[in-house]
Amino acid sequence: MKARIRITLKNGVLDPQGKAIQHALGGLGFAGVEDVRQGKYIEVKLNETDEAKAKDAIEKMCKDLLANTVIENYSYELVA
């Protein structure tokens, strides 16, 4: 089973890297880009067939290491 995890900054948290990307896009001629927020995408392959156990493991991974839950949100999907 594989987990696809998306981690993004919470609303209201400053995103200097997103601003740098927005500025670079403007410099490349991409007009009209109002805002850019960057995040992380992580794939984790689990040796687990039980969906409930896989969800528990991914939740613990996100809370303990992968996401800083003070400033970041996370979501994930499990795929076979």
PDB file with SEQRES, HELIX, SHEET and CRYST1 records, atoms N, CA, C and O in Angstrom:
SEQRES   1 A   80  MET LYS ALA ARG ILE ARG ILE THR LEU LYS ASN GLY VAL          
SEQRES   2 A   80  LEU ASP PRO GLN GLY LYS ALA ILE GLN HIS ALA LEU GLY          
SEQRES   3 A   80  GLY LEU GLY PHE ALA GLY VAL GLU ASP VAL ARG GLN GLY          
SEQRES   4 A   80  LYS TYR ILE GLU VAL LYS LEU ASN GLU THR ASP GLU ALA          
SEQRES   5 A   80  LYS ALA LYS ASP ALA ILE GLU LYS MET CYS LYS ASP LEU          
SEQRES   6 A   80  LEU ALA ASN THR VAL ILE GLU ASN TYR SER TYR GLU LEU          
SEQRES   7 A   80  VAL ALA                                                      
HELIX    1 AA1 PRO A   16  GLY A   27  1                                  12    
HELIX    2 AA2 GLU A   51  MET A   61  1                                  11    
HELIX    3 AA3 CYS A   62  LEU A   66  3                                   5    
SHEET    1 AA1 3 GLY A  39  LYS A  45  0                                        
SHEET    2 AA1 3 LYS A   2  LEU A   9 -1                                        
SHEET    3 AA1 3 GLU A  72  VAL A  79 -1                                        
CRYST1    1.000    1.000    1.000  90.00  90.00  90.00 P 1           1          
ATOM      1  N   MET A   1       0.855  -1.170   0.000  1.00  0.00           N  
ATOM      2  CA  MET A   1       0.000   0.000   0.000  1.00  0.00           C  
ATOM      3  C   MET A   1       0.903   1.237   0.000  1.00  0.00           C  
ATOM      4  O   MET A   1       1.962   1.247   0.628  1.00  0.00           O  
ATOM      5  N   LYS A   2       0.473   2.262  -0.705  1.00  0.00           N  
ATOM      6  CA  LYS A   2       1.239   3.498  -0.805  1.00  0.00           C  
ATOM      7  C   LYS A   2       0.393   4.651  -0.275  1.00  0.00           C  
ATOM      8  O   LYS A   2      -0.819   4.701  -0.488  1.00  0.00           O  
ATOM      9  N   ALA A   3       1.053   5.574   0.419  1.00  0.00           N  
ATOM     10  CA  ALA A   3       0.397   6.792   0.884  1.00  0.00           C  
ATOM     11  C   ALA A   3       0.981   7.965   0.119  1.00  0.00           C  
ATOM     12  O   ALA A   3       2.198   8.096  -0.010  1.00  0.00           O  
ATOM     13  N   ARG A   4       0.104   8.813  -0.383  1.00  0.00           N  
ATOM     14  CA  ARG A   4       0.498  10.068  -1.028  1.00  0.00           C  
ATOM     15  C   ARG A   4       0.137  11.193  -0.070  1.00  0.00           C  
ATOM     16  O   ARG A   4      -1.039  11.445   0.193  1.00  0.00           O  
ATOM     17  N   ILE A   5       1.152  11.863   0.444  1.00  0.00           N  
ATOM     18  CA  ILE A   5       0.963  12.850   1.500  1.00  0.00           C  
ATOM     19  C   ILE A   5       1.259  14.245   0.961  1.00  0.00           C  
ATOM     20  O   ILE A   5       2.292  14.471   0.331  1.00  0.00           O  
ATOM     21  N   ARG A   6       0.337  15.182   1.215  1.00  0.00           N  
ATOM     22  CA  ARG A   6       0.519  16.581   0.833  1.00  0.00           C  
ATOM     23  C   ARG A   6       0.577  17.418   2.100  1.00  0.00           C  
ATOM     24  O   ARG A   6      -0.290  17.317   2.968  1.00  0.00           O  
ATOM     25  N   ILE A   7       1.608  18.244   2.193  1.00  0.00           N  
ATOM     26  CA  ILE A   7       1.791  19.106   3.354  1.00  0.00           C  
ATOM     27  C   ILE A   7       1.846  20.545   2.862  1.00  0.00           C  
ATOM     28  O   ILE A   7       2.641  20.878   1.984  1.00  0.00           O  
ATOM     29  N   THR A   8       0.998  21.394   3.434  1.00  0.00           N  
ATOM     30  CA  THR A   8       0.932  22.795   3.032  1.00  0.00           C  
ATOM     31  C   THR A   8       0.939  23.684   4.269  1.00  0.00           C  
ATOM     32  O   THR A   8       0.556  23.263   5.360  1.00  0.00           O  
ATOM     33  N   LEU A   9       1.384  24.922   4.075  1.00  0.00           N  
ATOM     34  CA  LEU A   9       1.348  25.881   5.164  1.00  0.00           C  
ATOM     35  C   LEU A   9      -0.093  26.277   5.465  1.00  0.00           C  
ATOM     36  O   LEU A   9      -0.916  26.384   4.557  1.00  0.00           O  
ATOM     37  N   LYS A  10      -0.387  26.490   6.718  1.00  0.00           N  
ATOM     38  CA  LYS A  10      -1.720  26.948   7.107  1.00  0.00           C  
ATOM     39  C   LYS A  10      -1.931  28.368   6.608  1.00  0.00           C  
ATOM     40  O   LYS A  10      -0.978  29.121   6.408  1.00  0.00           O  
ATOM     41  N   ASN A  11      -3.204  28.723   6.408  1.00  0.00           N  
ATOM     42  CA  ASN A  11      -3.537  30.092   6.016  1.00  0.00           C  
ATOM     43  C   ASN A  11      -3.017  31.051   7.077  1.00  0.00           C  
ATOM     44  O   ASN A  11      -3.118  30.782   8.273  1.00  0.00           O  
ATOM     45  N   GLY A  12      -2.465  32.163   6.633  1.00  0.00           N  
ATOM     46  CA  GLY A  12      -1.950  33.160   7.550  1.00  0.00           C  
ATOM     47  C   GLY A  12      -0.472  33.009   7.870  1.00  0.00           C  
ATOM     48  O   GLY A  12       0.141  33.927   8.416  1.00  0.00           O  
ATOM     49  N   VAL A  13       0.108  31.856   7.536  1.00  0.00           N  
ATOM     50  CA  VAL A  13       1.540  31.646   7.764  1.00  0.00           C  
ATOM     51  C   VAL A  13       2.288  32.205   6.557  1.00  0.00           C  
ATOM     52  O   VAL A  13       1.981  31.866   5.414  1.00  0.00           O  
ATOM     53  N   LEU A  14       3.267  33.058   6.819  1.00  0.00           N  
ATOM     54  CA  LEU A  14       4.043  33.643   5.725  1.00  0.00           C  
ATOM     55  C   LEU A  14       4.779  32.553   4.949  1.00  0.00           C  
ATOM     56  O   LEU A  14       5.271  31.584   5.527  1.00  0.00           O  
ATOM     57  N   ASP A  15       4.845  32.729   3.640  1.00  0.00           N  
ATOM     58  CA  ASP A  15       5.469  31.747   2.751  1.00  0.00           C  
ATOM     59  C   ASP A  15       6.500  32.447   1.873  1.00  0.00           C  
ATOM     60  O   ASP A  15       6.207  32.767   0.721  1.00  0.00           O  
ATOM     61  N   PRO A  16       7.712  32.693   2.398  1.00  0.00           N  
ATOM     62  CA  PRO A  16       8.709  33.411   1.599  1.00  0.00           C  
ATOM     63  C   PRO A  16       9.121  32.662   0.336  1.00  0.00           C  
ATOM     64  O   PRO A  16       9.413  33.290  -0.682  1.00  0.00           O  
ATOM     65  N   GLN A  17       9.150  31.346   0.384  1.00  0.00           N  
ATOM     66  CA  GLN A  17       9.502  30.593  -0.820  1.00  0.00           C  
ATOM     67  C   GLN A  17       8.410  30.733  -1.880  1.00  0.00           C  
ATOM     68  O   GLN A  17       8.711  30.842  -3.069  1.00  0.00           O  
ATOM     69  N   GLY A  18       7.163  30.730  -1.461  1.00  0.00           N  
ATOM     70  CA  GLY A  18       6.060  30.959  -2.395  1.00  0.00           C  
ATOM     71  C   GLY A  18       6.155  32.328  -3.039  1.00  0.00           C  
ATOM     72  O   GLY A  18       5.913  32.472  -4.237  1.00  0.00           O  
ATOM     73  N   LYS A  19       6.511  33.347  -2.240  1.00  0.00           N  
ATOM     74  CA  LYS A  19       6.677  34.704  -2.781  1.00  0.00           C  
ATOM     75  C   LYS A  19       7.823  34.753  -3.779  1.00  0.00           C  
ATOM     76  O   LYS A  19       7.724  35.433  -4.800  1.00  0.00           O  
ATOM     77  N   ALA A  20       8.910  34.041  -3.500  1.00  0.00           N  
ATOM     78  CA  ALA A  20      10.048  34.010  -4.427  1.00  0.00           C  
ATOM     79  C   ALA A  20       9.643  33.349  -5.742  1.00  0.00           C  
ATOM     80  O   ALA A  20      10.040  33.805  -6.814  1.00  0.00           O  
ATOM     81  N   ILE A  21       8.859  32.282  -5.665  1.00  0.00           N  
ATOM     82  CA  ILE A  21       8.375  31.612  -6.876  1.00  0.00           C  
ATOM     83  C   ILE A  21       7.469  32.544  -7.666  1.00  0.00           C  
ATOM     84  O   ILE A  21       7.572  32.636  -8.889  1.00  0.00           O  
ATOM     85  N   GLN A  22       6.574  33.239  -6.953  1.00  0.00           N  
ATOM     86  CA  GLN A  22       5.668  34.187  -7.615  1.00  0.00           C  
ATOM     87  C   GLN A  22       6.462  35.270  -8.343  1.00  0.00           C  
ATOM     88  O   GLN A  22       6.154  35.610  -9.486  1.00  0.00           O  
ATOM     89  N   HIS A  23       7.472  35.804  -7.685  1.00  0.00           N  
ATOM     90  CA  HIS A  23       8.312  36.844  -8.294  1.00  0.00           C  
ATOM     91  C   HIS A  23       9.043  36.301  -9.527  1.00  0.00           C  
ATOM     92  O   HIS A  23       9.114  36.971 -10.557  1.00  0.00           O  
ATOM     93  N   ALA A  24       9.585  35.088  -9.413  1.00  0.00           N  
ATOM     94  CA  ALA A  24      10.300  34.486 -10.549  1.00  0.00           C  
ATOM     95  C   ALA A  24       9.356  34.241 -11.727  1.00  0.00           C  
ATOM     96  O   ALA A  24       9.736  34.455 -12.878  1.00  0.00           O  
ATOM     97  N   LEU A  25       8.139  33.800 -11.450  1.00  0.00           N  
ATOM     98  CA  LEU A  25       7.170  33.589 -12.530  1.00  0.00           C  
ATOM     99  C   LEU A  25       6.862  34.897 -13.244  1.00  0.00           C  
ATOM    100  O   LEU A  25       6.758  34.933 -14.470  1.00  0.00           O  
ATOM    101  N   GLY A  26       6.716  35.976 -12.470  1.00  0.00           N  
ATOM    102  CA  GLY A  26       6.492  37.293 -13.078  1.00  0.00           C  
ATOM    103  C   GLY A  26       7.656  37.697 -13.955  1.00  0.00           C  
ATOM    104  O   GLY A  26       7.463  38.257 -15.034  1.00  0.00           O  
ATOM    105  N   GLY A  27       8.879  37.412 -13.492  1.00  0.00           N  
ATOM    106  CA  GLY A  27      10.064  37.729 -14.279  1.00  0.00           C  
ATOM    107  C   GLY A  27      10.168  36.930 -15.557  1.00  0.00           C  
ATOM    108  O   GLY A  27      10.814  37.360 -16.513  1.00  0.00           O  
ATOM    109  N   LEU A  28       9.536  35.765 -15.582  1.00  0.00           N  
ATOM    110  CA  LEU A  28       9.532  34.930 -16.781  1.00  0.00           C  
ATOM    111  C   LEU A  28       8.373  35.260 -17.720  1.00  0.00           C  
ATOM    112  O   LEU A  28       8.201  34.614 -18.754  1.00  0.00           O  
ATOM    113  N   GLY A  29       7.582  36.268 -17.356  1.00  0.00           N  
ATOM    114  CA  GLY A  29       6.510  36.708 -18.236  1.00  0.00           C  
ATOM    115  C   GLY A  29       5.145  36.106 -17.944  1.00  0.00           C  
ATOM    116  O   GLY A  29       4.211  36.295 -18.723  1.00  0.00           O  
ATOM    117  N   PHE A  30       5.013  35.396 -16.850  1.00  0.00           N  
ATOM    118  CA  PHE A  30       3.710  34.838 -16.480  1.00  0.00           C  
ATOM    119  C   PHE A  30       2.936  35.882 -15.691  1.00  0.00           C  
ATOM    120  O   PHE A  30       2.999  35.923 -14.463  1.00  0.00           O  
ATOM    121  N   ALA A  31       2.210  36.719 -16.408  1.00  0.00           N  
ATOM    122  CA  ALA A  31       1.454  37.801 -15.791  1.00  0.00           C  
ATOM    123  C   ALA A  31       0.186  37.252 -15.139  1.00  0.00           C  
ATOM    124  O   ALA A  31      -0.346  36.220 -15.550  1.00  0.00           O  
ATOM    125  N   GLY A  32      -0.276  37.950 -14.135  1.00  0.00           N  
ATOM    126  CA  GLY A  32      -1.548  37.593 -13.521  1.00  0.00           C  
ATOM    127  C   GLY A  32      -1.453  36.553 -12.415  1.00  0.00           C  
ATOM    128  O   GLY A  32      -2.485  36.100 -11.920  1.00  0.00           O  
ATOM    129  N   VAL A  33      -0.249  36.159 -12.012  1.00  0.00           N  
ATOM    130  CA  VAL A  33      -0.117  35.220 -10.893  1.00  0.00           C  
ATOM    131  C   VAL A  33      -0.267  36.035  -9.614  1.00  0.00           C  
ATOM    132  O   VAL A  33       0.617  36.816  -9.263  1.00  0.00           O  
ATOM    133  N   GLU A  34      -1.381  35.854  -8.923  1.00  0.00           N  
ATOM    134  CA  GLU A  34      -1.684  36.661  -7.748  1.00  0.00           C  
ATOM    135  C   GLU A  34      -1.021  36.145  -6.477  1.00  0.00           C  
ATOM    136  O   GLU A  34      -0.657  36.940  -5.610  1.00  0.00           O  
ATOM    137  N   ASP A  35      -0.857  34.836  -6.349  1.00  0.00           N  
ATOM    138  CA  ASP A  35      -0.285  34.283  -5.130  1.00  0.00           C  
ATOM    139  C   ASP A  35       0.245  32.889  -5.412  1.00  0.00           C  
ATOM    140  O   ASP A  35      -0.305  32.166  -6.242  1.00  0.00           O  
ATOM    141  N   VAL A  36       1.299  32.518  -4.732  1.00  0.00           N  
ATOM    142  CA  VAL A  36       1.861  31.169  -4.828  1.00  0.00           C  
ATOM    143  C   VAL A  36       2.110  30.674  -3.412  1.00  0.00           C  
ATOM    144  O   VAL A  36       2.704  31.381  -2.599  1.00  0.00           O  
ATOM    145  N   ARG A  37       1.667  29.484  -3.123  1.00  0.00           N  
ATOM    146  CA  ARG A  37       1.945  28.818  -1.855  1.00  0.00           C  
ATOM    147  C   ARG A  37       2.634  27.512  -2.207  1.00  0.00           C  
ATOM    148  O   ARG A  37       2.144  26.758  -3.048  1.00  0.00           O  
ATOM    149  N   GLN A  38       3.746  27.243  -1.583  1.00  0.00           N  
ATOM    150  CA  GLN A  38       4.461  26.014  -1.868  1.00  0.00           C  
ATOM    151  C   GLN A  38       4.279  25.045  -0.710  1.00  0.00           C  
ATOM    152  O   GLN A  38       3.950  25.444   0.408  1.00  0.00           O  
ATOM    153  N   GLY A  39       4.497  23.772  -0.994  1.00  0.00           N  
ATOM    154  CA  GLY A  39       4.358  22.757   0.036  1.00  0.00           C  
ATOM    155  C   GLY A  39       5.251  21.570  -0.271  1.00  0.00           C  
ATOM    156  O   GLY A  39       6.203  21.671  -1.044  1.00  0.00           O  
ATOM    157  N   LYS A  40       4.927  20.445   0.348  1.00  0.00           N  
ATOM    158  CA  LYS A  40       5.711  19.228   0.167  1.00  0.00           C  
ATOM    159  C   LYS A  40       4.784  18.096  -0.280  1.00  0.00           C  
ATOM    160  O   LYS A  40       3.610  18.050   0.088  1.00  0.00           O  
ATOM    161  N   TYR A  41       5.330  17.201  -1.067  1.00  0.00           N  
ATOM    162  CA  TYR A  41       4.633  15.991  -1.490  1.00  0.00           C  
ATOM    163  C   TYR A  41       5.541  14.818  -1.161  1.00  0.00           C  
ATOM    164  O   TYR A  41       6.703  14.787  -1.564  1.00  0.00           O  
ATOM    165  N   ILE A  42       5.007  13.859  -0.430  1.00  0.00           N  
ATOM    166  CA  ILE A  42       5.806  12.717   0.011  1.00  0.00           C  
ATOM    167  C   ILE A  42       5.035  11.441  -0.298  1.00  0.00           C  
ATOM    168  O   ILE A  42       3.837  11.356  -0.027  1.00  0.00           O  
ATOM    169  N   GLU A  43       5.715  10.451  -0.863  1.00  0.00           N  
ATOM    170  CA  GLU A  43       5.126   9.124  -1.051  1.00  0.00           C  
ATOM    171  C   GLU A  43       5.805   8.155  -0.094  1.00  0.00           C  
ATOM    172  O   GLU A  43       7.032   8.120   0.009  1.00  0.00           O  
ATOM    173  N   VAL A  44       4.997   7.377   0.597  1.00  0.00           N  
ATOM    174  CA  VAL A  44       5.502   6.377   1.529  1.00  0.00           C  
ATOM    175  C   VAL A  44       4.900   5.036   1.140  1.00  0.00           C  
ATOM    176  O   VAL A  44       3.679   4.894   1.078  1.00  0.00           O  
ATOM    177  N   LYS A  45       5.751   4.055   0.880  1.00  0.00           N  
ATOM    178  CA  LYS A  45       5.275   2.712   0.573  1.00  0.00           C  
ATOM    179  C   LYS A  45       5.284   1.913   1.867  1.00  0.00           C  
ATOM    180  O   LYS A  45       6.310   1.806   2.540  1.00  0.00           O  
ATOM    181  N   LEU A  46       4.142   1.360   2.200  1.00  0.00           N  
ATOM    182  CA  LEU A  46       3.971   0.596   3.425  1.00  0.00           C  
ATOM    183  C   LEU A  46       3.809  -0.881   3.116  1.00  0.00           C  
ATOM    184  O   LEU A  46       3.163  -1.257   2.137  1.00  0.00           O  
ATOM    185  N   ASN A  47       4.394  -1.704   3.949  1.00  0.00           N  
ATOM    186  CA  ASN A  47       4.201  -3.146   3.856  1.00  0.00           C  
ATOM    187  C   ASN A  47       3.026  -3.497   4.764  1.00  0.00           C  
ATOM    188  O   ASN A  47       3.181  -4.182   5.775  1.00  0.00           O  
ATOM    189  N   GLU A  48       1.850  -3.011   4.379  1.00  0.00           N  
ATOM    190  CA  GLU A  48       0.643  -3.178   5.189  1.00  0.00           C  
ATOM    191  C   GLU A  48      -0.552  -3.367   4.272  1.00  0.00           C  
ATOM    192  O   GLU A  48      -0.701  -2.644   3.287  1.00  0.00           O  
ATOM    193  N   THR A  49      -1.390  -4.318   4.583  1.00  0.00           N  
ATOM    194  CA  THR A  49      -2.589  -4.561   3.776  1.00  0.00           C  
ATOM    195  C   THR A  49      -3.858  -4.086   4.468  1.00  0.00           C  
ATOM    196  O   THR A  49      -4.884  -3.901   3.814  1.00  0.00           O  
ATOM    197  N   ASP A  50      -3.803  -3.890   5.767  1.00  0.00           N  
ATOM    198  CA  ASP A  50      -4.960  -3.428   6.533  1.00  0.00           C  
ATOM    199  C   ASP A  50      -5.044  -1.905   6.443  1.00  0.00           C  
ATOM    200  O   ASP A  50      -4.140  -1.208   6.904  1.00  0.00           O  
ATOM    201  N   GLU A  51      -6.121  -1.384   5.854  1.00  0.00           N  
ATOM    202  CA  GLU A  51      -6.258   0.055   5.623  1.00  0.00           C  
ATOM    203  C   GLU A  51      -6.269   0.845   6.932  1.00  0.00           C  
ATOM    204  O   GLU A  51      -5.664   1.914   7.007  1.00  0.00           O  
ATOM    205  N   ALA A  52      -6.936   0.345   7.945  1.00  0.00           N  
ATOM    206  CA  ALA A  52      -6.999   1.050   9.230  1.00  0.00           C  
ATOM    207  C   ALA A  52      -5.613   1.158   9.862  1.00  0.00           C  
ATOM    208  O   ALA A  52      -5.259   2.206  10.403  1.00  0.00           O  
ATOM    209  N   LYS A  53      -4.838   0.095   9.800  1.00  0.00           N  
ATOM    210  CA  LYS A  53      -3.482   0.124  10.353  1.00  0.00           C  
ATOM    211  C   LYS A  53      -2.594   1.071   9.547  1.00  0.00           C  
ATOM    212  O   LYS A  53      -1.763   1.779  10.116  1.00  0.00           O  
ATOM    213  N   ALA A  54      -2.768   1.084   8.233  1.00  0.00           N  
ATOM    214  CA  ALA A  54      -1.992   1.988   7.385  1.00  0.00           C  
ATOM    215  C   ALA A  54      -2.324   3.438   7.718  1.00  0.00           C  
ATOM    216  O   ALA A  54      -1.421   4.269   7.820  1.00  0.00           O  
ATOM    217  N   LYS A  55      -3.613   3.753   7.889  1.00  0.00           N  
ATOM    218  CA  LYS A  55      -4.013   5.120   8.243  1.00  0.00           C  
ATOM    219  C   LYS A  55      -3.416   5.528   9.579  1.00  0.00           C  
ATOM    220  O   LYS A  55      -2.916   6.644   9.723  1.00  0.00           O  
ATOM    221  N   ASP A  56      -3.467   4.629  10.559  1.00  0.00           N  
ATOM    222  CA  ASP A  56      -2.885   4.929  11.869  1.00  0.00           C  
ATOM    223  C   ASP A  56      -1.395   5.230  11.749  1.00  0.00           C  
ATOM    224  O   ASP A  56      -0.896   6.172  12.364  1.00  0.00           O  
ATOM    225  N   ALA A  57      -0.690   4.430  10.958  1.00  0.00           N  
ATOM    226  CA  ALA A  57       0.753   4.621  10.778  1.00  0.00           C  
ATOM    227  C   ALA A  57       1.047   5.958  10.106  1.00  0.00           C  
ATOM    228  O   ALA A  57       1.940   6.686  10.539  1.00  0.00           O  
ATOM    229  N   ILE A  58       0.304   6.286   9.055  1.00  0.00           N  
ATOM    230  CA  ILE A  58       0.531   7.540   8.329  1.00  0.00           C  
ATOM    231  C   ILE A  58       0.214   8.739   9.218  1.00  0.00           C  
ATOM    232  O   ILE A  58       0.957   9.721   9.221  1.00  0.00           O  
ATOM    233  N   GLU A  59      -0.879   8.668   9.969  1.00  0.00           N  
ATOM    234  CA  GLU A  59      -1.212   9.751  10.902  1.00  0.00           C  
ATOM    235  C   GLU A  59      -0.064   9.985  11.880  1.00  0.00           C  
ATOM    236  O   GLU A  59       0.331  11.126  12.120  1.00  0.00           O  
ATOM    237  N   LYS A  60       0.465   8.911  12.438  1.00  0.00           N  
ATOM    238  CA  LYS A  60       1.561   9.038  13.404  1.00  0.00           C  
ATOM    239  C   LYS A  60       2.808   9.611  12.730  1.00  0.00           C  
ATOM    240  O   LYS A  60       3.483  10.464  13.307  1.00  0.00           O  
ATOM    241  N   MET A  61       3.119   9.154  11.518  1.00  0.00           N  
ATOM    242  CA  MET A  61       4.280   9.681  10.795  1.00  0.00           C  
ATOM    243  C   MET A  61       4.142  11.187  10.572  1.00  0.00           C  
ATOM    244  O   MET A  61       5.086  11.948  10.787  1.00  0.00           O  
ATOM    245  N   CYS A  62       2.948  11.605  10.138  1.00  0.00           N  
ATOM    246  CA  CYS A  62       2.727  13.026   9.853  1.00  0.00           C  
ATOM    247  C   CYS A  62       2.842  13.868  11.123  1.00  0.00           C  
ATOM    248  O   CYS A  62       3.492  14.914  11.126  1.00  0.00           O  
ATOM    249  N   LYS A  63       2.210  13.406  12.194  1.00  0.00           N  
ATOM    250  CA  LYS A  63       2.217  14.176  13.438  1.00  0.00           C  
ATOM    251  C   LYS A  63       3.584  14.191  14.115  1.00  0.00           C  
ATOM    252  O   LYS A  63       3.972  15.198  14.708  1.00  0.00           O  
ATOM    253  N   ASP A  64       4.319  13.076  14.030  1.00  0.00           N  
ATOM    254  CA  ASP A  64       5.592  12.966  14.739  1.00  0.00           C  
ATOM    255  C   ASP A  64       6.790  13.514  13.961  1.00  0.00           C  
ATOM    256  O   ASP A  64       7.771  13.947  14.567  1.00  0.00           O  
ATOM    257  N   LEU A  65       6.722  13.500  12.625  1.00  0.00           N  
ATOM    258  CA  LEU A  65       7.913  13.870  11.860  1.00  0.00           C  
ATOM    259  C   LEU A  65       7.645  14.689  10.602  1.00  0.00           C  
ATOM    260  O   LEU A  65       8.283  15.721  10.392  1.00  0.00           O  
ATOM    261  N   LEU A  66       6.732  14.255   9.781  1.00  0.00           N  
ATOM    262  CA  LEU A  66       6.631  14.816   8.433  1.00  0.00           C  
ATOM    263  C   LEU A  66       6.064  16.230   8.386  1.00  0.00           C  
ATOM    264  O   LEU A  66       6.484  17.032   7.552  1.00  0.00           O  
ATOM    265  N   ALA A  67       5.125  16.547   9.259  1.00  0.00           N  
ATOM    266  CA  ALA A  67       4.493  17.870   9.244  1.00  0.00           C  
ATOM    267  C   ALA A  67       4.696  18.571  10.583  1.00  0.00           C  
ATOM    268  O   ALA A  67       4.651  17.945  11.642  1.00  0.00           O  
ATOM    269  N   ASN A  68       4.919  19.866  10.515  1.00  0.00           N  
ATOM    270  CA  ASN A  68       4.931  20.689  11.720  1.00  0.00           C  
ATOM    271  C   ASN A  68       3.500  21.184  11.892  1.00  0.00           C  
ATOM    272  O   ASN A  68       3.104  22.174  11.276  1.00  0.00           O  
ATOM    273  N   THR A  69       2.733  20.506  12.718  1.00  0.00           N  
ATOM    274  CA  THR A  69       1.292  20.766  12.792  1.00  0.00           C  
ATOM    275  C   THR A  69       0.952  22.126  13.402  1.00  0.00           C  
ATOM    276  O   THR A  69      -0.214  22.523  13.405  1.00  0.00           O  
ATOM    277  N   VAL A  70       1.948  22.842  13.914  1.00  0.00           N  
ATOM    278  CA  VAL A  70       1.699  24.196  14.397  1.00  0.00           C  
ATOM    279  C   VAL A  70       1.469  25.127  13.213  1.00  0.00           C  
ATOM    280  O   VAL A  70       0.613  26.010  13.275  1.00  0.00           O  
ATOM    281  N   ILE A  71       2.234  24.932  12.125  1.00  0.00           N  
ATOM    282  CA  ILE A  71       2.139  25.844  10.982  1.00  0.00           C  
ATOM    283  C   ILE A  71       1.727  25.158   9.684  1.00  0.00           C  
ATOM    284  O   ILE A  71       1.526  25.830   8.672  1.00  0.00           O  
ATOM    285  N   GLU A  72       1.596  23.821   9.695  1.00  0.00           N  
ATOM    286  CA  GLU A  72       1.292  23.097   8.464  1.00  0.00           C  
ATOM    287  C   GLU A  72       0.055  22.213   8.618  1.00  0.00           C  
ATOM    288  O   GLU A  72      -0.232  21.683   9.691  1.00  0.00           O  
ATOM    289  N   ASN A  73      -0.654  22.079   7.521  1.00  0.00           N  
ATOM    290  CA  ASN A  73      -1.735  21.102   7.384  1.00  0.00           C  
ATOM    291  C   ASN A  73      -1.221  19.935   6.546  1.00  0.00           C  
ATOM    292  O   ASN A  73      -0.306  20.093   5.738  1.00  0.00           O  
ATOM    293  N   TYR A  74      -1.813  18.781   6.746  1.00  0.00           N  
ATOM    294  CA  TYR A  74      -1.459  17.644   5.901  1.00  0.00           C  
ATOM    295  C   TYR A  74      -2.722  16.883   5.516  1.00  0.00           C  
ATOM    296  O   TYR A  74      -3.723  16.888   6.232  1.00  0.00           O  
ATOM    297  N   SER A  75      -2.640  16.241   4.377  1.00  0.00           N  
ATOM    298  CA  SER A  75      -3.688  15.344   3.918  1.00  0.00           C  
ATOM    299  C   SER A  75      -2.997  14.201   3.190  1.00  0.00           C  
ATOM    300  O   SER A  75      -1.860  14.330   2.735  1.00  0.00           O  
ATOM    301  N   TYR A  76      -3.692  13.101   3.089  1.00  0.00           N  
ATOM    302  CA  TYR A  76      -3.088  11.954   2.405  1.00  0.00           C  
ATOM    303  C   TYR A  76      -4.176  11.090   1.801  1.00  0.00           C  
ATOM    304  O   TYR A  76      -5.350  11.171   2.163  1.00  0.00           O  
ATOM    305  N   GLU A  77      -3.743  10.268   0.876  1.00  0.00           N  
ATOM    306  CA  GLU A  77      -4.618   9.245   0.303  1.00  0.00           C  
ATOM    307  C   GLU A  77      -3.841   7.948   0.236  1.00  0.00           C  
ATOM    308  O   GLU A  77      -2.634   7.938  -0.006  1.00  0.00           O  
ATOM    309  N   LEU A  78      -4.538   6.874   0.451  1.00  0.00           N  
ATOM    310  CA  LEU A  78      -3.936   5.557   0.355  1.00  0.00           C  
ATOM    311  C   LEU A  78      -4.323   4.930  -0.975  1.00  0.00           C  
ATOM    312  O   LEU A  78      -5.480   4.997  -1.390  1.00  0.00           O  
ATOM    313  N   VAL A  79      -3.345   4.316  -1.642  1.00  0.00           N  
ATOM    314  CA  VAL A  79      -3.602   3.632  -2.907  1.00  0.00           C  
ATOM    315  C   VAL A  79      -2.985   2.242  -2.827  1.00  0.00           C  
ATOM    316  O   VAL A  79      -1.953   2.031  -2.189  1.00  0.00           O  
ATOM    317  N   ALA A  80      -3.637   1.317  -3.483  1.00  0.00           N  
ATOM    318  CA  ALA A  80      -3.158  -0.067  -3.438  1.00  0.00           C  
ATOM    319  C   ALA A  80      -1.911  -0.243  -4.265  1.00  0.00           C  
ATOM    320  O   ALA A  80      -1.371  -1.346  -4.340  1.00  0.00           O  
TER     321      ALA A  80                                                      
END                                                                             
